[in-house]
């Protein structure tokens, strides 16, 4: 008995310079602020959230002021998350080819930098080759680490996958994510970029490592 709403049919959006408009079968909202989250796909996500509010408006009314505040103040750790400081550090839990392609597109949309380092760790039951292939064009140096969990891939296994895919960048093995991140921070210039991705474990380990260094 559930009602299906699909983007592009029952709801959708129109982007403008600095703003965007939303419309659905039951409501329309104009001149909305762009979501605070980074990424080319965020208007899709924001539209879906507004469609959910439209579907629930009789039971869960939300004011326009609250909608605007939510768009401008939203935060989501580990989803194209920028960590303040230099070199630039980006965290993303991308662990499948679809998410990896989105991450690759978002990286490509950033201003160019001299060198991009990947701090990379994954679970062995995921499509490791698919993730690597999607991000290969964006990465200059791969710093691979094992995940200390029953499903975690070893650094050696990841390195083998990288070589099978035929990555264009160098590959260096580390025993854990903290060591890979420390190396990246030591060798990267202040205008370089570090992208840590591959798993929720990867992002959690990076955040824990940085917390210990503060």
C-alpha positions in Angstrom: 0.0 0.0 0.0 3.0 2.3 -0.1 2.9 5.2 -2.5 6.0 5.5 -4.8 7.4 9.0 -5.5 10.3 9.1 -8.0 12.6 12.0 -8.7 11.9 13.5 -12.1 8.3 12.5 -11.9 6.5 13.1 -8.6 9.1 15.6 -7.5 12.2 17.3 -8.8 14.3 20.5 -8.7 15.7 23.3 -10.9 19.1 24.7 -10.0 19.8 28.4 -10.4 22.8 30.6 -9.7 23.3 30.3 -5.9 19.8 28.9 -5.3 17.4 26.2 -6.4 13.7 25.6 -6.7 11.8 22.4 -5.6 8.5 21.2 -6.8 6.4 18.1 -6.1 2.8 17.0 -6.8 1.6 18.7 -3.6 4.0 21.7 -3.0 6.6 24.1 -4.5 9.4 25.9 -2.8 11.5 28.5 -4.6 14.8 30.3 -4.0 16.1 27.7 -1.6 19.7 27.8 -0.3 22.1 25.2 -1.5 22.8 22.4 1.0 25.8 22.9 3.2 27.0 19.4 2.2 29.5 19.2 -0.7 28.9 17.1 -3.8 27.2 17.4 -7.1 24.5 15.0 -6.0 23.3 17.0 -3.0 20.3 18.6 -4.7 19.1 15.1 -5.5 19.4 14.2 -1.8 17.8 17.5 -0.6 14.9 17.0 -3.0 14.3 13.5 -1.7 14.3 14.9 1.8 11.8 17.6 0.9 9.6 15.0 -0.9 9.6 12.9 2.3 8.4 16.0 4.3 5.7 16.6 1.7 4.5 13.0 2.1 4.4 13.3 5.9 3.2 16.9 6.1 -0.1 16.0 7.7 1.6 14.1 10.5 4.9 16.0 10.7 4.5 19.6 9.5 7.9 21.4 9.1 8.1 25.2 8.5 9.9 26.8 5.7 12.2 28.5 8.2 13.2 25.0 9.5 13.7 23.7 6.0 16.1 26.6 5.2 18.0 26.2 8.4 18.3 22.5 7.8 19.7 23.0 4.3 22.3 25.5 5.5 23.4 23.8 8.7 23.3 20.1 7.7 26.4 18.0 8.5 27.2 14.4 7.7 30.5 12.9 8.8 32.3 10.8 6.3 30.5 11.9 3.2 32.8 14.1 1.2 33.9 15.6 4.5 36.6 18.2 4.5 38.9 18.3 7.5 40.2 21.8 8.1 43.9 22.4 7.6 46.7 21.9 5.0 47.2 19.7 3.1 43.6 19.3 2.3 42.1 16.1 3.8 38.8 14.7 2.5 37.0 11.7 4.1 34.5 9.6 2.3 33.1 6.2 3.2 32.7 5.3 -0.5 32.9 1.4 -0.5 31.2 0.5 -3.8 31.7 1.5 -7.4 28.7 3.8 -7.5 29.8 5.8 -4.5 33.4 5.7 -5.8 32.2 7.3 -9.1 30.4 10.0 -7.1 33.6 10.7 -5.1 35.7 10.7 -8.3 33.3 13.3 -9.9 33.4 15.4 -6.7 37.2 15.3 -6.7 37.3 16.2 -10.3 35.1 19.3 -9.7 37.6 20.7 -7.1 40.3 23.1 -8.1 43.3 21.2 -9.4 46.1 20.4 -7.0 49.7 19.2 -7.6 49.3 15.7 -6.1 46.5 13.6 -4.7 47.3 10.9 -2.2 44.8 8.1 -1.4 44.6 6.6 2.0 42.8 3.4 1.1 41.4 0.5 3.0 38.4 -1.8 2.3 36.6 -4.9 3.3 37.5 -7.9 1.3 33.9 -8.8 0.4 33.3 -5.5 -1.4 34.0 -4.8 -5.1 37.6 -3.6 -4.6 38.5 -3.5 -8.2 35.4 -1.5 -9.1 36.2 1.1 -6.5 39.8 1.3 -7.6 38.9 1.6 -11.3 36.5 4.5 -10.6 39.0 6.5 -8.7 42.2 5.6 -10.6 42.1 8.8 -12.8 42.0 11.0 -9.6 44.8 9.5 -7.6 48.6 10.0 -8.0 49.8 7.9 -5.0 48.0 5.0 -3.3 48.8 4.4 0.4 47.0 1.2 1.2 46.4 -0.2 4.6 44.8 -3.3 6.1 41.6 -3.2 8.2 41.8 -5.1 11.5 38.4 -6.8 11.3 37.3 -10.3 10.3 36.1 -8.9 6.9 39.0 -6.5 6.4 41.2 -6.8 3.4 44.9 -6.9 4.0 47.1 -4.2 2.5 48.8 -6.9 0.4 45.5 -8.0 -1.1 44.6 -4.4 -1.9 48.0 -3.8 -3.5 47.4 -6.9 -5.7 44.0 -5.5 -6.8 45.6 -2.1 -7.6 48.2 -3.8 -9.8 45.6 -5.9 -11.5 43.5 -2.9 -12.3 46.7 -1.1 -13.5 46.6 2.1 -11.5 48.6 4.9 -12.9 49.9 6.0 -9.5 52.5 4.6 -7.1 51.4 2.0 -4.5 52.8 1.8 -1.0 51.8 -0.7 1.7 51.1 0.2 5.4 50.0 -2.0 8.2 47.2 0.3 9.3 45.4 3.4 8.3 47.0 5.6 11.0 50.5 4.9 9.5 49.2 5.5 6.0 47.7 8.8 7.0 50.8 9.9 8.9 53.0 9.2 5.9 50.6 11.1 3.6 50.7 14.1 6.0 54.5 14.0 6.1 55.1 13.8 2.4 52.3 16.0 1.0 52.8 19.6 0.3 50.4 22.2 1.7 48.7 22.5 -1.7 48.4 18.8 -2.2 45.3 16.7 -1.4 44.7 13.6 0.7 41.6 11.5 0.2 40.8 8.8 2.7 38.1 6.3 1.5 37.0 2.7 1.1 35.0 1.9 4.2 33.4 3.2 7.3 36.3 1.6 9.1 38.8 3.7 7.1 37.1 7.0 7.9 36.7 6.0 11.6 40.4 5.1 11.8 41.4 8.4 10.3 39.2 10.4 12.7 40.5 8.4 15.6 44.1 8.9 14.5 43.7 12.6 14.2 42.0 12.8 17.6 45.0 11.1 19.2 47.4 13.6 17.5 45.6 16.7 18.8 
